[in-house]
Amino acid sequence: MACFKLIHLCVSLAGFIGVWIFFFARHGGSVHFTNVDYMICAVYTVVLFLLFRTYNVYNIGYARITDNVAGQVISDILTGGIIYLIGCISLGLILNPLPLLAVCAAQIIWDILWSFTVKQIHKHLYKRRHTVVVYRNAEDLKRIEEIRYLEQKFIIEKYIENPPDDYKALEKELYGFESIIVSGVNASLRNGIAKFCIEEGVHGYFAPHVGDVIMQGAEHLSSFSVPIMSVRRAYKPPLYIIAKRLFDVIVSFAAILVLSPVYLAVALAVKLYDRGPVLYKQVRLTKDGREFKILKFRSMRPDAERDGVARLASENDDRITPVGKFIRACRLDELPQLINILVGDMSFVGPRPERPEIAAQYEEEMPAFSLRLQVKAGLTGFAQVYGKYNTSPYDKLQMDLMYVNKMSIYEDLRLMFATLRILFMAERTEGVAEGNTTAMDESGAVPERSAAANE
């Protein structure tokens, strides 16, 4: 499939370069490509490639075609906008945006045609694999329930629940399958299955444990004659910390200024609906368990928690006002958190802050949940981009630890751009199940696919 990806990228770049030559680099009827023109074409190439990677637009086999097209469209629009601003600044004039808009429109049509064509080719080239699912209990099976969206990849022929701990007792049942999906089994059995996959050339897919994610960030020490892996609390160079804070201050301040009309409009709508307070303040946790008051535009009735019980928003929650439903759907209720970022309580990227009461309940069942607090809380993060509004606490913890392992300026920028895509995905706003006050079920357990939503 690599050749199809290369064709798509080359055609995308050729279209832009052609338009730039004939509309922006022409002087007196001839083409004069200056250093600025070369620079702009190079920037376009780099930005488009990075955005394609950010939105996984070439993840043909595992993503739905609508997800691929959506990622490509967002990449086209963002790249076109960035290049237009750079072009205007570099050339010192206001360029006619119509040629670039035409490029974006043509690019979107090309993306749709390419995606549908390659999807069909992929189906013929790569046959579905005969698959067995090995899991401990119903909750572990629910954790990987999204495999049903991958019917083009797997033919699930067998489910093995609560397998024996001894791998040798299970080995015979694994022969004949081309893929094995594993969730929730103990480490010894999982290691045996992984070894079997390598020896037999079988594709193995494993839902990780928290310990696995922690070890992903471990450092290999070469000072010993045996393999030694070192783990420690999250640490980043002072230069990264300073750069991250400067970015937070500059961007949050600029965003507040630019979005001030939106702030005013939302504030008026909230106030005029029921005459209640505009802002909603709630105690949350940030780095090392420090408490702060998060700011949101109020989306619920003023007496939403009159009984004093801390609870998350549920599906079809009658406490949410009509204005609240709109601003929550558009994520406008989160805008005041730019002030939290500006004053230093939060960062743009990091684990979403939980309420102390709810975090304490999670930690009773899952003590490792506090490991999320190694870094400052964020407006967006790994769990927000790759999870859902109703991602379970256990999975949220793992995704936040993945971010801790990979923290960098590039990773922060990548997650911020990736967040733009989820703003248009309705399933990301699902609440907890009716009757639950937290993402744990009524028995106090943490269900693998229940929600860990905020407010």
C-alpha positions as CSV (number, residue, x, y, z in Angstrom):
1,M,0.0,0.0,0.0
2,A,3.0,2.3,0.3
3,C,2.9,3.1,-3.4
4,F,-0.7,4.3,-3.1
5,K,0.2,6.5,-0.2
6,L,3.1,8.0,-2.2
7,I,0.8,8.7,-5.2
8,H,-1.7,10.4,-2.9
9,L,1.0,12.7,-1.4
10,C,2.7,13.5,-4.7
11,V,-0.6,14.5,-6.4
12,S,-1.5,16.6,-3.4
13,L,1.8,18.4,-3.5
14,A,1.8,18.8,-7.3
15,G,-1.6,20.5,-7.3
16,F,-0.5,23.1,-4.8
17,I,2.9,23.8,-6.4
18,G,1.2,24.2,-9.8
19,V,-1.3,26.7,-8.4
20,W,1.5,28.6,-6.6
21,I,3.6,28.8,-9.8
22,F,0.8,30.0,-12.0
23,F,-1.0,32.3,-9.6
24,F,1.5,33.6,-7.2
25,A,5.0,33.3,-8.7
26,R,4.2,34.8,-12.1
27,H,5.5,38.2,-13.0
28,G,5.2,39.7,-16.5
29,G,3.8,36.5,-18.0
30,S,6.8,34.4,-17.0
31,V,7.5,32.3,-14.0
32,H,10.1,33.6,-11.5
33,F,10.5,31.2,-8.6
34,T,12.2,33.0,-5.8
35,N,13.7,31.7,-2.6
36,V,10.4,32.7,-0.8
37,D,8.4,30.6,-3.3
38,Y,10.7,27.6,-2.7
39,M,10.4,28.1,1.1
40,I,6.6,28.2,0.9
41,C,6.4,25.0,-1.2
42,A,8.8,23.3,1.3
43,V,6.7,24.4,4.3
44,Y,3.5,23.2,2.5
45,T,5.1,19.8,2.0
46,V,6.3,19.5,5.6
47,V,3.0,20.8,7.2
48,L,0.8,18.6,5.0
49,F,2.9,15.5,5.7
50,L,2.9,16.1,9.5
51,L,-0.8,16.7,9.6
52,F,-1.4,13.5,7.6
53,R,0.5,11.7,10.2
54,T,-1.2,13.5,13.1
55,Y,-4.7,12.4,11.8
56,N,-3.6,8.9,10.7
57,V,-5.0,9.5,7.2
58,Y,-3.1,6.5,5.8
59,N,-4.4,4.1,8.5
60,I,-6.5,2.3,5.8
61,G,-6.9,-1.1,7.4
62,Y,-8.0,-0.1,10.9
63,A,-9.9,3.2,10.5
64,R,-13.3,3.8,9.1
65,I,-13.3,5.5,5.7
66,T,-15.1,8.5,7.2
67,D,-12.3,8.9,9.7
68,N,-9.7,8.9,6.9
69,V,-11.5,11.4,4.8
70,A,-12.2,13.7,7.8
71,G,-8.5,13.7,8.7
72,Q,-7.6,14.5,5.1
73,V,-10.1,17.4,4.9
74,I,-8.9,18.9,8.2
75,S,-5.3,18.6,7.0
76,D,-6.1,20.3,3.7
77,I,-7.9,23.2,5.3
78,L,-5.3,23.8,8.1
79,T,-2.4,23.5,5.6
80,G,-4.0,25.9,3.2
81,G,-4.7,28.4,6.0
82,I,-1.2,28.3,7.4
83,I,0.4,28.7,3.9
84,Y,-1.9,31.6,3.1
85,L,-0.8,33.5,6.2
86,I,2.9,32.7,5.6
87,G,2.6,33.8,2.0
88,C,1.0,37.1,2.9
89,I,3.6,37.8,5.6
90,S,6.6,36.7,3.4
91,L,5.5,38.6,0.3
92,G,4.3,41.6,2.2
93,L,0.9,41.8,0.5
94,I,-2.7,40.4,0.8
95,L,-2.9,37.5,-1.6
96,N,-6.1,36.6,-3.4
97,P,-7.3,33.5,-1.4
98,L,-9.5,32.1,-4.3
99,P,-6.7,30.0,-5.9
100,L,-5.8,28.4,-2.6
101,L,-9.5,27.8,-1.9
102,A,-9.7,26.1,-5.3
103,V,-6.8,23.9,-4.3
104,C,-8.5,22.9,-1.1
105,A,-11.7,22.0,-2.9
106,A,-9.9,20.0,-5.5
107,Q,-7.8,18.3,-2.8
108,I,-10.9,17.3,-0.9
109,I,-12.4,15.7,-4.0
110,W,-9.1,13.9,-4.7
111,D,-9.0,12.7,-1.1
112,I,-12.5,11.2,-1.2
113,L,-11.9,9.5,-4.5
114,W,-8.5,8.2,-3.3
115,S,-9.9,6.9,0.0
116,F,-12.7,5.0,-1.5
117,T,-10.5,3.5,-4.2
118,V,-7.7,2.4,-1.9
119,K,-10.3,1.0,0.5
120,Q,-11.6,-1.3,-2.2
121,I,-8.1,-2.3,-3.3
122,H,-7.1,-3.0,0.4
123,K,-10.1,-5.4,0.7
124,H,-9.0,-7.4,-2.3
125,L,-5.3,-7.5,-1.4
126,Y,-5.6,-8.2,2.3
127,K,-8.1,-10.9,3.3
128,R,-9.7,-11.0,6.7
129,R,-7.9,-13.1,9.2
130,H,-9.4,-16.0,11.1
131,T,-9.3,-14.8,14.7
132,V,-9.6,-16.1,18.3
133,V,-10.3,-13.8,21.3
134,V,-8.8,-14.7,24.6
135,Y,-10.2,-12.8,27.7
136,R,-10.6,-13.1,31.4
137,N,-14.2,-11.9,32.0
138,A,-17.0,-9.9,30.5
139,E,-15.4,-6.6,31.5
140,D,-12.2,-7.5,29.7
141,L,-14.2,-8.4,26.6
142,K,-16.1,-5.1,26.7
143,R,-12.8,-3.3,26.9
144,I,-12.0,-4.4,23.3
145,E,-15.6,-4.3,22.0
146,E,-14.5,-1.9,19.2
147,I,-13.1,-4.8,17.3
148,R,-16.6,-5.2,15.9
149,Y,-15.9,-2.1,13.8
150,L,-13.0,-4.0,12.1
151,E,-14.9,-6.6,10.3
152,Q,-12.7,-5.9,7.2
153,K,-9.7,-7.2,9.3
154,F,-11.0,-10.0,11.4
155,I,-13.3,-13.0,11.2
156,I,-13.8,-13.8,14.9
157,E,-14.5,-17.5,15.0
158,K,-13.8,-18.3,18.7
159,Y,-14.0,-16.7,22.1
160,I,-12.0,-18.2,25.1
161,E,-13.2,-16.9,28.4
162,N,-11.2,-17.3,31.7
163,P,-8.5,-19.4,30.1
164,P,-6.2,-21.5,32.3
165,D,-3.2,-19.7,33.7
166,D,-0.8,-22.3,32.3
167,Y,-0.1,-21.5,28.6
168,K,0.6,-25.1,27.7
169,A,-2.9,-26.0,28.6
170,L,-4.2,-23.4,26.1
171,E,-1.7,-23.8,23.3
172,K,-3.6,-26.5,21.3
173,E,-6.7,-24.2,21.1
174,L,-4.6,-21.4,19.4
175,Y,-3.4,-23.4,16.4
176,G,-5.1,-22.7,13.0
177,F,-5.8,-19.0,13.7
178,E,-4.2,-16.1,11.9
179,S,-4.8,-13.5,14.6
180,I,-5.1,-13.6,18.4
181,I,-6.7,-10.8,20.4
182,V,-5.9,-10.9,24.2
183,S,-7.4,-8.9,27.0
184,G,-7.1,-9.1,30.8
185,V,-5.2,-12.4,31.2
186,N,-2.3,-12.7,33.6
187,A,1.2,-11.8,32.6
188,S,2.5,-15.4,32.4
189,L,-0.2,-16.5,30.0
190,R,0.1,-13.4,28.0
191,N,3.8,-13.9,27.6
192,G,3.2,-17.4,26.4
193,I,0.7,-16.3,23.8
194,A,3.1,-13.6,22.6
195,K,5.9,-16.1,22.2
196,F,3.5,-18.4,20.3
197,C,2.5,-15.5,17.9
198,I,6.2,-14.9,17.1
199,E,7.0,-18.6,16.6
200,E,4.0,-19.4,14.5
201,G,3.8,-16.1,12.5
202,V,0.5,-15.2,14.0
203,H,-0.7,-11.5,14.4
204,G,-1.1,-10.8,18.2
205,Y,-3.1,-7.9,19.6
206,F,-2.8,-7.3,23.4
207,A,-4.7,-4.9,25.6
208,P,-1.9,-3.6,27.9
209,H,-1.8,-3.5,31.7
210,V,-0.7,-0.3,33.5
211,G,2.7,-1.9,34.2
212,D,3.2,-2.4,30.5
213,V,2.7,1.3,29.8
214,I,5.0,2.3,32.6
215,M,7.8,0.0,31.2
216,Q,7.3,1.6,27.8
217,G,8.9,4.7,29.3
218,A,11.7,2.9,31.0
219,E,15.3,3.7,30.2
220,H,17.7,0.9,29.2
221,L,20.9,1.0,31.2
222,S,24.0,-0.1,29.4
223,S,26.2,0.0,32.5
224,F,25.5,-3.6,33.4
225,S,26.3,-7.0,31.8
226,V,22.6,-8.0,32.0
227,P,19.6,-6.1,30.6
228,I,18.4,-3.5,33.2
229,M,15.5,-1.1,32.7
230,S,15.2,2.0,34.9
231,V,11.9,3.7,35.7
232,R,11.3,6.9,37.7
233,R,8.8,9.7,38.1
234,A,8.2,11.9,35.1
235,Y,11.2,14.1,34.4
236,K,11.8,16.5,31.5
237,P,14.7,18.9,30.9
238,P,14.2,22.5,32.2
239,L,14.4,23.8,28.6
240,Y,11.2,21.8,27.7
241,I,9.4,23.0,30.9
242,I,10.3,26.6,30.1
243,A,9.3,26.4,26.5
244,K,6.0,24.7,27.4
245,R,5.1,27.4,29.9
246,L,6.0,30.2,27.5
247,F,3.9,28.6,24.8
248,D,0.9,28.2,27.3
249,V,1.1,31.9,28.3
250,I,1.5,33.4,24.8
251,V,-1.1,31.2,23.1
252,S,-3.7,31.4,25.9
253,F,-3.4,35.2,26.1
254,A,-3.7,35.5,22.3
255,A,-6.7,33.1,22.2
256,I,-8.5,35.0,25.0
257,L,-8.1,38.2,23.0
258,V,-9.2,36.7,19.7
259,L,-12.2,34.8,21.2
260,S,-13.4,37.7,23.4
261,P,-16.5,38.2,21.3
262,V,-17.4,34.5,21.8
263,Y,-16.8,34.8,25.5
264,L,-19.2,37.8,25.6
265,A,-21.9,36.0,23.5
266,V,-21.8,32.8,25.6
267,A,-21.8,34.7,28.9
268,L,-24.9,36.7,27.8
269,A,-26.7,33.5,26.7
270,V,-26.0,31.7,30.0
271,K,-27.0,34.8,32.0
272,L,-30.2,35.6,30.1
273,Y,-31.5,32.0,30.3
274,D,-32.0,31.7,34.0
275,R,-30.3,34.7,35.6
276,G,-27.8,32.4,37.3
277,P,-24.0,32.8,37.5
278,V,-22.1,32.8,34.2
279,L,-19.1,30.8,35.4
280,Y,-19.0,27.5,37.1
281,K,-16.1,27.0,39.5
282,Q,-15.1,23.5,40.7
283,V,-12.2,22.1,42.7
284,R,-10.0,19.9,40.5
285,L,-6.6,18.2,40.9
286,T,-3.4,19.1,39.0
287,K,0.3,18.1,39.3
288,D,1.2,16.3,42.6
289,G,-2.4,16.5,43.8
290,R,-2.5,20.3,44.2
291,E,-6.1,21.6,44.1
292,F,-7.3,24.5,42.0
293,K,-10.6,25.9,40.8
294,I,-11.4,25.1,37.2
295,L,-13.4,27.6,35.3
296,K,-16.2,26.7,32.9
297,F,-19.2,28.4,31.4
298,R,-22.1,27.1,33.5
299,S,-24.0,24.5,31.5
300,M,-26.3,23.1,34.3
301,R,-28.9,24.4,36.6
302,P,-27.4,26.5,39.5
303,D,-28.7,23.8,41.9
304,A,-27.3,20.9,40.0
305,E,-25.7,19.3,43.1
306,R,-28.0,20.6,45.8
307,D,-27.8,17.2,47.6
308,G,-24.0,17.7,48.0
309,V,-23.1,14.5,46.1
310,A,-20.4,14.9,43.5
311,R,-21.5,13.3,40.3
312,L,-20.5,13.3,36.6
313,A,-22.8,14.3,33.8
314,S,-24.9,11.3,32.6
315,E,-26.5,10.6,29.3
316,N,-29.7,12.7,28.9
317,D,-28.9,14.5,32.1
318,D,-31.9,16.8,33.0
319,R,-29.7,19.1,35.0
320,I,-28.2,20.4,31.7
321,T,-29.9,23.5,30.4
322,P,-30.8,24.1,26.7
323,V,-28.0,26.7,26.5
324,G,-25.8,24.2,28.3
325,K,-26.5,21.4,25.7
326,F,-25.4,23.7,22.9
327,I,-22.2,25.0,24.5
328,R,-21.2,21.5,25.6
329,A,-21.8,20.1,22.1
330,C,-19.6,22.9,20.7
331,R,-17.1,22.7,23.6
332,L,-17.7,26.4,24.3
333,D,-18.1,25.6,28.0
334,E,-14.4,24.8,28.2
335,L,-13.2,28.2,26.9
336,P,-12.7,29.8,30.4
337,Q,-10.0,27.2,31.1
338,L,-7.8,29.4,28.9
339,I,-7.6,31.6,32.0
340,N,-6.6,28.5,34.1
341,I,-3.8,28.0,31.6
342,L,-2.7,31.6,31.6
343,V,-2.4,31.7,35.4
344,G,-0.5,28.4,35.5
345,D,-3.0,25.9,37.0
346,M,-3.3,24.0,33.8
347,S,-1.4,23.5,30.5
348,F,-2.8,23.1,27.0
349,V,-1.7,19.4,26.9
350,G,-1.9,17.1,29.9
351,P,-4.2,14.7,31.8
352,R,-7.7,16.1,32.2
353,P,-8.2,17.2,35.9
354,E,-10.5,15.1,38.0
355,R,-12.5,16.2,41.1
356,P,-10.9,15.1,44.4
357,E,-13.9,13.1,45.5
358,I,-14.2,11.2,42.3
359,A,-10.4,10.6,42.0
360,A,-10.4,9.2,45.5
361,Q,-13.1,6.7,44.5
362,Y,-11.2,5.6,41.5
363,E,-8.0,5.2,43.6
364,E,-9.8,2.9,46.0
365,E,-10.3,0.4,43.2
366,M,-7.2,1.4,41.2
367,P,-4.4,2.9,43.4
368,A,-2.3,3.6,40.3
369,F,-4.8,6.2,39.1
370,S,-2.8,8.9,41.0
371,L,0.1,8.3,38.6
372,R,-1.7,10.7,36.2
373,L,-0.7,13.6,38.5
374,Q,3.0,13.4,37.7
375,V,2.4,16.3,35.3
376,K,0.2,19.4,35.2
377,A,-3.4,18.9,34.2
378,G,-4.3,19.9,30.6
379,L,-7.1,21.2,28.4
380,T,-6.5,18.2,26.1
381,G,-4.4,15.1,26.1
382,F,-3.9,11.6,24.9
383,A,-7.2,10.3,26.5
384,Q,-9.2,13.2,24.9
385,V,-7.8,12.5,21.4
386,Y,-7.7,8.7,21.4
387,G,-10.4,8.0,23.9
388,K,-14.0,9.1,24.3
389,Y,-16.0,11.2,26.8
390,N,-17.0,7.8,28.3
391,T,-13.5,6.2,28.3
392,S,-13.0,4.1,31.5
393,P,-10.7,5.4,34.3
394,Y,-8.4,2.4,33.7
395,D,-8.0,3.1,30.0
396,K,-7.7,6.9,30.7
397,L,-4.9,6.2,33.1
398,Q,-3.0,4.1,30.5
399,M,-3.4,6.8,27.8
400,D,-2.3,9.6,30.2
401,L,0.8,7.5,31.1
402,M,1.5,7.1,27.4
403,Y,1.6,10.9,27.2
404,V,3.9,11.1,30.2
405,N,6.3,8.7,28.4
406,K,6.3,10.7,25.2
407,M,6.2,14.3,26.4
408,S,7.9,16.7,24.0
409,I,7.2,20.0,22.2
410,Y,6.4,18.0,19.0
411,E,4.0,15.7,20.9
412,D,2.2,18.6,22.5
413,L,1.7,20.3,19.1
414,R,0.6,17.1,17.5
415,L,-2.0,16.5,20.2
416,M,-3.3,20.1,20.0
417,F,-3.8,19.7,16.2
418,A,-5.3,16.3,16.7
419,T,-7.8,17.8,19.1
420,L,-9.4,19.9,16.3
421,R,-10.6,16.7,14.7
422,I,-12.5,15.4,17.8
423,L,-14.4,18.7,18.1
424,F,-16.6,17.4,15.3
425,M,-17.2,13.9,16.7
426,A,-20.4,13.6,18.6
427,E,-19.6,10.3,20.4
428,R,-16.8,12.1,22.2
429,T,-19.4,13.9,24.4
430,E,-21.3,10.8,25.7
431,G,-21.9,10.9,29.5
432,V,-21.8,8.2,32.1
433,A,-24.5,5.6,32.3
434,E,-27.8,6.7,33.9
435,G,-27.8,6.3,37.7
436,N,-24.1,6.4,38.1
437,T,-22.4,9.3,39.9
438,T,-18.9,8.3,38.7
439,A,-17.5,6.1,36.0
440,M,-17.7,3.2,38.4
441,D,-20.8,1.0,38.4
442,E,-23.3,0.7,41.3
443,S,-21.3,-2.0,42.9
444,G,-18.3,0.3,43.2
445,A,-16.2,-1.4,40.5
446,V,-14.7,0.4,37.6
447,P,-16.4,-0.9,34.4
448,E,-14.0,-1.0,31.5
449,R,-16.2,1.0,29.2
450,S,-18.0,3.4,31.5
451,A,-17.3,7.1,31.5
452,A,-14.8,9.2,33.2
453,A,-16.3,12.5,32.1
454,N,-15.9,15.9,33.7
455,E,-18.7,17.8,35.4
